[in-house]
């Protein structure tokens, strides 16, 4: 009985882990990138600064055009300096691009 409980708890912590990865995917999961340093910075900013007032939002929950509306306002709220703003913007853009090329069908129709 105890063992079953432990297994269930272990599965939950694994699922929890996977979830935090997909909220803000690691740079290594985004395919080939040209500006890894900036994207790493952007991810760090996303995880730290963008979870101060609310949980970090799953990036792929919104389209690029939605983000274009939301992000400038949130950067303003976060009081980011200009290089952090550029980095977090680049990171979100890259995550969205990577998810449309790997997970979703292309917009060819
Ligand atoms: C100073 C507090 C604060 C910080 C820091 C902050 N946010 Fe927000 N965020 C809010 C509030 C308040 C709302 C809801 C009201 C609104 O849309 O203005 C919100 C809403 C959002 C939403 C919309 C959620 C929805 O379900 O519609 C997204 C996406 C978001 N924030 C992303 C970010 C990102 C990305 C960052 C980092 C650049 C960030 N936030 C930093 C306060 C903050």
Backbone and ligand atoms as CSV (ligand in chain L), in Angstrom:
chain,resi,resn,atom,element,x,y,z
A,1,UNK,N,N,0.840,-1.205,0.000
A,1,UNK,CA,C,0.000,0.000,0.000
A,1,UNK,C,C,0.872,1.251,0.000
A,2,UNK,N,N,1.858,1.237,0.882
A,2,UNK,CA,C,2.768,2.376,0.951
A,2,UNK,C,C,3.470,2.613,-0.382
A,3,UNK,N,N,3.833,1.457,-1.001
A,3,UNK,CA,C,4.559,1.558,-2.263
A,3,UNK,C,C,3.701,2.213,-3.348
A,4,UNK,N,N,2.426,1.861,-3.362
A,4,UNK,CA,C,1.517,2.459,-4.356
A,4,UNK,C,C,1.449,3.973,-4.146
A,5,UNK,N,N,1.333,4.346,-2.890
A,5,UNK,CA,C,1.267,5.768,-2.564
A,5,UNK,C,C,2.512,6.507,-3.050
A,6,UNK,N,N,3.664,5.881,-2.786
A,6,UNK,CA,C,4.929,6.491,-3.213
A,6,UNK,C,C,4.977,6.635,-4.729
A,7,UNK,N,N,4.521,5.583,-5.430
A,7,UNK,CA,C,4.524,5.635,-6.896
A,7,UNK,C,C,3.648,6.785,-7.379
A,8,UNK,N,N,2.480,6.905,-6.761
A,8,UNK,CA,C,1.571,7.983,-7.175
A,8,UNK,C,C,2.221,9.346,-6.929
A,9,UNK,N,N,2.846,9.506,-5.770
A,9,UNK,CA,C,3.481,10.782,-5.464
A,9,UNK,C,C,4.622,11.079,-6.429
A,10,UNK,N,N,5.393,10.030,-6.755
A,10,UNK,CA,C,6.504,10.219,-7.692
A,10,UNK,C,C,5.973,10.650,-9.062
A,11,UNK,N,N,4.883,10.021,-9.509
A,11,UNK,CA,C,4.339,10.394,-10.820
A,11,UNK,C,C,3.910,11.851,-10.820
A,12,UNK,N,N,3.309,12.280,-9.726
A,12,UNK,CA,C,2.870,13.669,-9.678
A,12,UNK,C,C,4.044,14.638,-9.775
A,13,UNK,N,N,5.137,14.307,-9.087
A,13,UNK,CA,C,6.249,15.259,-9.148
A,13,UNK,C,C,6.876,15.274,-10.539
A,14,UNK,N,N,6.837,14.146,-11.236
A,14,UNK,CA,C,7.349,14.138,-12.615
A,14,UNK,C,C,6.453,14.995,-13.506
A,15,UNK,N,N,5.146,14.826,-13.352
A,15,UNK,CA,C,4.213,15.633,-14.152
A,15,UNK,C,C,4.418,17.114,-13.841
A,16,UNK,N,N,4.607,17.437,-12.564
A,16,UNK,CA,C,4.839,18.813,-12.167
A,16,UNK,C,C,6.052,19.398,-12.861
A,17,UNK,N,N,7.112,18.625,-12.942
A,17,UNK,CA,C,8.338,19.012,-13.624
A,17,UNK,C,C,8.096,19.299,-15.091
A,18,UNK,N,N,7.422,18.365,-15.750
A,18,UNK,CA,C,7.164,18.523,-17.175
A,18,UNK,C,C,6.379,19.798,-17.420
A,19,UNK,N,N,5.454,20.079,-16.507
A,19,UNK,CA,C,4.631,21.256,-16.689
A,19,UNK,C,C,5.469,22.532,-16.640
A,20,UNK,N,N,6.409,22.589,-15.670
A,20,UNK,CA,C,7.188,23.820,-15.572
A,20,UNK,C,C,8.103,23.992,-16.790
A,21,UNK,N,N,8.477,22.876,-17.409
A,21,UNK,CA,C,9.287,22.975,-18.618
A,21,UNK,C,C,8.468,23.582,-19.756
A,22,UNK,N,N,7.232,23.152,-19.899
A,22,UNK,CA,C,6.477,23.652,-21.041
A,22,UNK,C,C,5.964,25.080,-20.844
A,23,UNK,N,N,5.922,25.551,-19.606
A,23,UNK,CA,C,5.564,26.947,-19.385
A,23,UNK,C,C,6.614,27.846,-20.040
A,24,UNK,N,N,7.887,27.515,-19.820
A,24,UNK,CA,C,8.987,28.289,-20.380
A,24,UNK,C,C,10.066,27.313,-20.836
A,25,UNK,N,N,9.943,26.784,-22.060
A,25,UNK,CA,C,10.870,25.745,-22.539
A,25,UNK,C,C,12.327,26.182,-22.464
A,26,UNK,N,N,13.218,25.214,-22.209
A,26,UNK,CA,C,14.652,25.509,-22.204
A,26,UNK,C,C,15.124,25.814,-23.616
A,27,UNK,N,N,16.209,26.570,-23.706
A,27,UNK,CA,C,16.743,26.967,-25.015
A,27,UNK,C,C,17.122,25.729,-25.834
A,28,UNK,N,N,17.642,24.704,-25.152
A,28,UNK,CA,C,18.042,23.480,-25.851
A,28,UNK,C,C,16.862,22.794,-26.537
A,29,UNK,N,N,15.650,23.102,-26.081
A,29,UNK,CA,C,14.475,22.460,-26.680
A,29,UNK,C,C,13.932,23.241,-27.868
A,30,UNK,N,N,14.560,24.353,-28.182
A,30,UNK,CA,C,13.989,25.237,-29.200
A,30,UNK,C,C,14.620,25.057,-30.573
A,31,UNK,N,N,15.395,23.993,-30.741
A,31,UNK,CA,C,16.038,23.776,-32.031
A,31,UNK,C,C,17.270,24.656,-32.170
A,32,UNK,N,N,17.670,24.888,-33.398
A,32,UNK,CA,C,18.872,25.682,-33.642
A,32,UNK,C,C,18.587,27.153,-33.373
A,33,UNK,N,N,19.424,27.761,-32.551
A,33,UNK,CA,C,19.252,29.191,-32.289
A,33,UNK,C,C,20.560,29.914,-32.582
A,34,UNK,N,N,20.440,31.190,-32.997
A,34,UNK,CA,C,21.647,31.934,-33.331
A,34,UNK,C,C,22.111,32.802,-32.164
A,35,UNK,N,N,21.181,33.100,-31.255
A,35,UNK,CA,C,21.530,34.026,-30.171
A,35,UNK,C,C,21.227,33.410,-28.810
A,36,UNK,N,N,21.834,32.253,-28.547
A,36,UNK,CA,C,21.517,31.478,-27.347
A,36,UNK,C,C,21.665,32.277,-26.050
A,37,UNK,N,N,22.712,33.113,-25.982
A,37,UNK,CA,C,22.952,33.885,-24.758
A,37,UNK,C,C,21.785,34.819,-24.453
A,38,UNK,N,N,21.326,35.501,-25.504
A,38,UNK,CA,C,20.216,36.427,-25.309
A,38,UNK,C,C,18.955,35.654,-24.911
A,39,UNK,N,N,18.734,34.496,-25.554
A,39,UNK,CA,C,17.535,33.714,-25.253
A,39,UNK,C,C,17.583,33.163,-23.830
A,40,UNK,N,N,18.779,32.735,-23.393
A,40,UNK,CA,C,18.931,32.269,-22.007
A,40,UNK,C,C,18.569,33.393,-21.036
A,41,UNK,N,N,19.061,34.578,-21.345
A,41,UNK,CA,C,18.758,35.749,-20.522
A,41,UNK,C,C,17.243,35.996,-20.510
A,42,UNK,N,N,16.650,35.907,-21.694
A,42,UNK,CA,C,15.212,36.137,-21.823
A,42,UNK,C,C,14.410,35.134,-21.014
A,43,UNK,N,N,14.869,33.877,-21.020
A,43,UNK,CA,C,14.160,32.846,-20.249
A,43,UNK,C,C,14.281,33.128,-18.753
A,44,UNK,N,N,15.483,33.523,-18.327
A,44,UNK,CA,C,15.693,33.825,-16.913
A,44,UNK,C,C,14.799,34.994,-16.488
A,45,UNK,N,N,14.734,36.006,-17.336
A,45,UNK,CA,C,13.870,37.150,-17.045
A,45,UNK,C,C,12.416,36.694,-16.962
A,46,UNK,N,N,12.036,35.859,-17.912
A,46,UNK,CA,C,10.647,35.381,-17.942
A,46,UNK,C,C,10.294,34.647,-16.648
A,47,UNK,N,N,11.187,33.754,-16.237
A,47,UNK,CA,C,10.899,32.929,-15.062
A,47,UNK,C,C,10.916,33.758,-13.774
A,48,UNK,N,N,11.814,34.709,-13.685
A,48,UNK,CA,C,11.917,35.479,-12.440
A,48,UNK,C,C,10.988,36.706,-12.449
A,49,UNK,N,N,11.187,37.609,-13.409
A,49,UNK,CA,C,10.435,38.875,-13.379
A,49,UNK,C,C,8.959,38.687,-13.700
A,50,UNK,N,N,8.646,37.744,-14.557
A,50,UNK,CA,C,7.257,37.613,-15.013
A,50,UNK,C,C,6.445,36.717,-14.101
A,51,UNK,N,N,7.005,36.300,-12.983
A,51,UNK,CA,C,6.213,35.501,-12.046
A,51,UNK,C,C,6.141,36.204,-10.691
A,52,UNK,N,N,6.417,37.486,-10.693
A,52,UNK,CA,C,6.360,38.218,-9.429
A,52,UNK,C,C,4.909,38.485,-9.015
A,53,UNK,N,N,4.075,38.888,-9.976
A,53,UNK,CA,C,2.697,39.241,-9.630
A,53,UNK,C,C,1.717,38.096,-9.882
A,54,UNK,N,N,2.051,37.231,-10.827
A,54,UNK,CA,C,1.192,36.079,-11.133
A,54,UNK,C,C,2.123,34.946,-11.522
A,55,UNK,N,N,1.588,33.728,-11.635
A,55,UNK,CA,C,2.433,32.632,-12.109
A,55,UNK,C,C,2.898,32.948,-13.518
A,56,UNK,N,N,4.080,32.462,-13.892
A,56,UNK,CA,C,4.522,32.623,-15.266
A,56,UNK,C,C,3.516,31.905,-16.160
A,57,UNK,N,N,3.041,32.613,-17.161
A,57,UNK,CA,C,1.997,32.088,-18.039
A,57,UNK,C,C,2.638,31.155,-19.069
A,58,UNK,N,N,1.967,30.046,-19.378
A,58,UNK,CA,C,2.458,29.165,-20.436
A,58,UNK,C,C,2.546,29.976,-21.729
A,59,UNK,N,N,3.728,30.105,-22.292
A,59,UNK,CA,C,3.942,31.017,-23.417
A,59,UNK,C,C,3.054,30.668,-24.608
A,60,UNK,N,N,2.922,29.375,-24.889
A,60,UNK,CA,C,2.146,28.968,-26.070
A,60,UNK,C,C,0.636,29.102,-25.866
A,61,UNK,N,N,0.248,29.603,-24.688
A,61,UNK,CA,C,-1.177,29.816,-24.477
A,61,UNK,C,C,-1.701,30.967,-25.339
A,62,UNK,N,N,-0.816,31.866,-25.721
A,62,UNK,CA,C,-1.223,33.011,-26.527
A,62,UNK,C,C,-0.511,33.004,-27.877
A,63,UNK,N,N,-1.161,33.566,-28.882
A,63,UNK,CA,C,-0.533,33.691,-30.198
A,63,UNK,C,C,0.445,34.873,-30.176
A,64,UNK,N,N,1.260,34.962,-31.232
A,64,UNK,CA,C,2.197,36.088,-31.322
A,64,UNK,C,C,1.448,37.419,-31.283
A,65,UNK,N,N,0.333,37.485,-31.981
A,65,UNK,CA,C,-0.349,38.784,-32.035
A,65,UNK,C,C,-0.946,39.146,-30.667
A,66,UNK,N,N,-1.411,38.151,-29.928
A,66,UNK,CA,C,-1.868,38.419,-28.555
A,66,UNK,C,C,-0.705,38.916,-27.700
A,67,UNK,N,N,0.446,38.223,-27.844
A,67,UNK,CA,C,1.619,38.632,-27.062
A,67,UNK,C,C,2.033,40.059,-27.414
A,68,UNK,N,N,1.935,40.398,-28.707
A,68,UNK,CA,C,2.303,41.759,-29.125
A,68,UNK,C,C,1.465,42.796,-28.381
A,69,UNK,N,N,0.230,42.411,-28.045
A,69,UNK,CA,C,-0.612,43.305,-27.273
A,69,UNK,C,C,-0.271,43.291,-25.785
A,70,UNK,N,N,-0.013,42.084,-25.247
A,70,UNK,CA,C,0.178,41.924,-23.799
A,70,UNK,C,C,1.570,42.348,-23.346
A,71,UNK,N,N,2.588,41.911,-24.101
A,71,UNK,CA,C,3.956,41.986,-23.595
A,71,UNK,C,C,4.463,43.401,-23.296
A,72,UNK,N,N,4.226,44.372,-24.200
A,72,UNK,CA,C,4.746,45.714,-23.883
A,72,UNK,C,C,4.215,46.232,-22.547
A,73,UNK,N,N,2.940,45.945,-22.273
A,73,UNK,CA,C,2.328,46.374,-21.007
A,73,UNK,C,C,2.996,45.669,-19.819
A,74,UNK,N,N,3.296,44.381,-19.984
A,74,UNK,CA,C,3.878,43.607,-18.887
A,74,UNK,C,C,5.353,43.979,-18.665
A,75,UNK,N,N,6.036,44.314,-19.754
A,75,UNK,CA,C,7.422,44.779,-19.634
A,75,UNK,C,C,7.441,46.088,-18.846
A,76,UNK,N,N,6.475,46.917,-19.155
A,76,UNK,CA,C,6.298,48.180,-18.425
A,76,UNK,C,C,6.076,47.916,-16.927
A,77,UNK,N,N,5.170,46.990,-16.628
A,77,UNK,CA,C,4.870,46.648,-15.235
A,77,UNK,C,C,6.101,46.084,-14.537
A,78,UNK,N,N,6.902,45.305,-15.280
A,78,UNK,CA,C,8.065,44.640,-14.678
A,78,UNK,C,C,9.248,45.583,-14.501
A,79,UNK,N,N,9.158,46.768,-15.117
A,79,UNK,CA,C,10.245,47.751,-15.049
A,79,UNK,C,C,11.581,47.157,-15.508
A,80,UNK,N,N,11.539,46.442,-16.621
A,80,UNK,CA,C,12.756,45.827,-17.166
A,80,UNK,C,C,13.612,46.887,-17.838
A,81,UNK,N,N,14.936,46.688,-17.807
A,81,UNK,CA,C,15.792,47.581,-18.589
A,81,UNK,C,C,15.704,47.176,-20.060
A,82,UNK,N,N,16.310,47.965,-20.949
A,82,UNK,CA,C,16.043,47.721,-22.374
A,82,UNK,C,C,16.632,46.401,-22.855
A,83,UNK,N,N,17.793,45.977,-22.321
A,83,UNK,CA,C,18.347,44.718,-22.833
A,83,UNK,C,C,17.547,43.518,-22.333
A,84,UNK,N,N,17.009,43.591,-21.113
A,84,UNK,CA,C,16.138,42.519,-20.630
A,84,UNK,C,C,14.821,42.476,-21.398
A,85,UNK,N,N,14.322,43.661,-21.766
A,85,UNK,CA,C,13.091,43.719,-22.563
A,85,UNK,C,C,13.290,43.056,-23.915
A,86,UNK,N,N,14.411,43.377,-24.553
A,86,UNK,CA,C,14.725,42.789,-25.850
A,86,UNK,C,C,14.878,41.274,-25.711
A,87,UNK,N,N,15.561,40.855,-24.630
A,87,UNK,CA,C,15.820,39.423,-24.437
A,87,UNK,C,C,14.527,38.646,-24.213
A,88,UNK,N,N,13.644,39.165,-23.370
A,88,UNK,CA,C,12.423,38.408,-23.071
A,88,UNK,C,C,11.496,38.389,-24.290
A,89,UNK,N,N,11.504,39.482,-25.051
A,89,UNK,CA,C,10.714,39.534,-26.283
A,89,UNK,C,C,11.225,38.507,-27.286
A,90,UNK,N,N,12.547,38.432,-27.433
A,90,UNK,CA,C,13.156,37.472,-28.368
A,90,UNK,C,C,12.860,36.038,-27.930
A,91,UNK,N,N,12.928,35.807,-26.614
A,91,UNK,CA,C,12.686,34.467,-26.100
A,91,UNK,C,C,11.253,34.015,-26.387
A,92,UNK,N,N,10.285,34.874,-26.109
A,92,UNK,CA,C,8.880,34.515,-26.343
A,92,UNK,C,C,8.640,34.260,-27.830
A,93,UNK,N,N,9.209,35.130,-28.670
A,93,UNK,CA,C,9.053,34.966,-30.116
A,93,UNK,C,C,9.616,33.613,-30.570
A,94,UNK,N,N,10.792,33.273,-30.019
A,94,UNK,CA,C,11.439,32.021,-30.405
A,94,UNK,C,C,10.624,30.801,-29.959
A,95,UNK,N,N,10.087,30.868,-28.733
A,95,UNK,CA,C,9.262,29.759,-28.231
A,95,UNK,C,C,8.048,29.562,-29.132
A,96,UNK,N,N,7.426,30.664,-29.535
A,96,UNK,CA,C,6.237,30.563,-30.383
A,96,UNK,C,C,6.607,30.022,-31.759
A,97,UNK,N,N,7.710,30.493,-32.311
A,97,UNK,CA,C,8.151,29.982,-33.614
A,97,UNK,C,C,8.469,28.509,-33.543
A,98,UNK,N,N,9.188,28.105,-32.481
A,98,UNK,CA,C,9.570,26.699,-32.340
A,98,UNK,C,C,8.326,25.836,-32.208
A,99,UNK,N,N,7.311,26.333,-31.497
A,99,UNK,CA,C,6.132,25.495,-31.301
A,99,UNK,C,C,5.299,25.411,-32.574
A,100,UNK,N,N,5.321,26.435,-33.415
A,100,UNK,CA,C,4.550,26.321,-34.658
A,100,UNK,C,C,5.268,25.432,-35.666
A,101,UNK,N,N,6.605,25.391,-35.619
A,101,UNK,CA,C,7.294,24.529,-36.585
A,101,UNK,C,C,7.333,23.071,-36.143
A,102,UNK,N,N,7.302,22.812,-34.812
A,102,UNK,CA,C,7.377,21.414,-34.379
A,102,UNK,C,C,6.010,20.828,-34.047
A,103,UNK,N,N,5.165,21.564,-33.328
A,103,UNK,CA,C,3.966,20.945,-32.775
A,103,UNK,C,C,2.715,21.131,-33.628
A,104,UNK,N,N,2.639,22.226,-34.340
A,104,UNK,CA,C,1.392,22.485,-35.042
A,104,UNK,C,C,1.598,22.425,-36.559
A,105,UNK,N,N,0.530,22.122,-37.286
A,105,UNK,CA,C,0.650,22.109,-38.748
A,105,UNK,C,C,0.953,23.502,-39.274
A,106,UNK,N,N,1.686,23.606,-40.370
A,106,UNK,CA,C,2.012,24.921,-40.902
A,106,UNK,C,C,0.766,25.593,-41.464
A,107,UNK,N,N,0.849,26.917,-41.607
A,107,UNK,CA,C,-0.325,27.667,-42.050
A,107,UNK,C,C,-0.412,27.680,-43.581
A,108,UNK,N,N,-0.257,26.521,-44.202
A,108,UNK,CA,C,-0.229,26.527,-45.667
A,108,UNK,C,C,-1.630,26.550,-46.278
A,109,UNK,N,N,-2.633,26.125,-45.509
A,109,UNK,CA,C,-3.970,26.066,-46.126
A,109,UNK,C,C,-4.608,27.438,-46.266
L,1,LIG,C1,C,3.722,44.367,-11.435
L,1,LIG,C2,C,2.984,43.094,-11.579
L,1,LIG,C3,C,3.192,42.296,-12.872
L,1,LIG,C4,C,4.361,41.901,-13.448
L,1,LIG,C5,C,5.776,42.133,-12.947
L,1,LIG,C6,C,3.991,41.164,-14.639
L,1,LIG,N1,N,2.643,41.099,-14.768
L,1,LIG,FE1,FE,1.605,40.093,-16.187
L,1,LIG,N2,N,-0.152,40.726,-15.383
L,1,LIG,C7,C,-0.283,41.534,-14.260
L,1,LIG,C8,C,-1.687,41.819,-14.051
L,1,LIG,C9,C,-2.234,42.682,-12.908
L,1,LIG,C10,C,-2.400,41.159,-15.076
L,1,LIG,C11,C,-3.906,41.140,-15.336
L,1,LIG,C12,C,-4.426,42.472,-15.726
L,1,LIG,C13,C,-3.878,43.035,-17.017
L,1,LIG,O1,O,-4.008,42.388,-18.084
L,1,LIG,O2,O,-3.290,44.141,-16.974
L,1,LIG,C14,C,-1.409,40.482,-15.879
L,1,LIG,C15,C,-1.718,39.711,-16.987
L,1,LIG,C16,C,-0.792,39.043,-17.775
L,1,LIG,C17,C,-1.117,38.213,-18.901
L,1,LIG,C18,C,-2.514,37.939,-19.427
L,1,LIG,C19,C,-3.060,36.726,-18.730
L,1,LIG,C20,C,-4.438,36.383,-19.213
L,1,LIG,O3,O,-4.887,35.312,-18.812
L,1,LIG,O4,O,-5.043,37.153,-19.976
L,1,LIG,C21,C,0.046,37.754,-19.418
L,1,LIG,C22,C,0.222,36.835,-20.602
L,1,LIG,C23,C,1.125,38.319,-18.619
L,1,LIG,N3,N,0.572,39.078,-17.608
L,1,LIG,C24,C,2.456,38.125,-18.872
L,1,LIG,C25,C,3.480,38.747,-18.177
L,1,LIG,C26,C,4.865,38.716,-18.580
L,1,LIG,C27,C,5.408,37.998,-19.798
L,1,LIG,C28,C,5.559,39.422,-17.646
L,1,LIG,C29,C,7.060,39.720,-17.651
L,1,LIG,C30,C,7.571,40.535,-18.737
L,1,LIG,C31,C,4.599,39.896,-16.659
L,1,LIG,N4,N,3.345,39.477,-17.026
L,1,LIG,C32,C,4.921,40.625,-15.516
L,1,LIG,C33,C,0.741,41.977,-13.468
L,1,LIG,C34,C,2.093,41.800,-13.704
